[in-house]
């Protein structure tokens, strides 16, 4: 029964996969990046939208963990909510395509939340033991996304 709540983490993959590369896909980079302060305004807005999608799609998991009183699992879930959009944004800005995220995330999702491989389980279902590494990874991925987007402007 472990896979039932984990399926919530794969539904929005096509929404997340466009993060960081929509401008390149629709060939409107120059128009979008000509706006004032795109790194400080547009990039955080894109990331927060992805976080909102992750939080809403995984709300059932959060409710389950909260009802169970699993604070560590809830912390792990929160780290996952921040991690997935960060991965999408970083891979989108680097590759300028949605395919890299779709492939890497699908494999990660299967190995982590579905198969229960603890170091790859960002969903919180395996407990919160991996929350700290995922929070650090999230910060690194956000740095990569900012650097990748700054490279677009050059």
Secondary structure, 3 states (H helix, E strand, C coil): CHHHHHCHHHHCHHHHCCCCCHHHHCCCHHHHHCCCCHHHHHHHHHHHHHHHHHHHHCHHHHHHHHHHCCHHHHHHHHHHHHHHHHHHHHHHHHHCCCHHHHHHHHHHHHHHHHCCCHHHCCCCCCCCCCHHHHHHHHHHHHHHHHHHHHHHHC
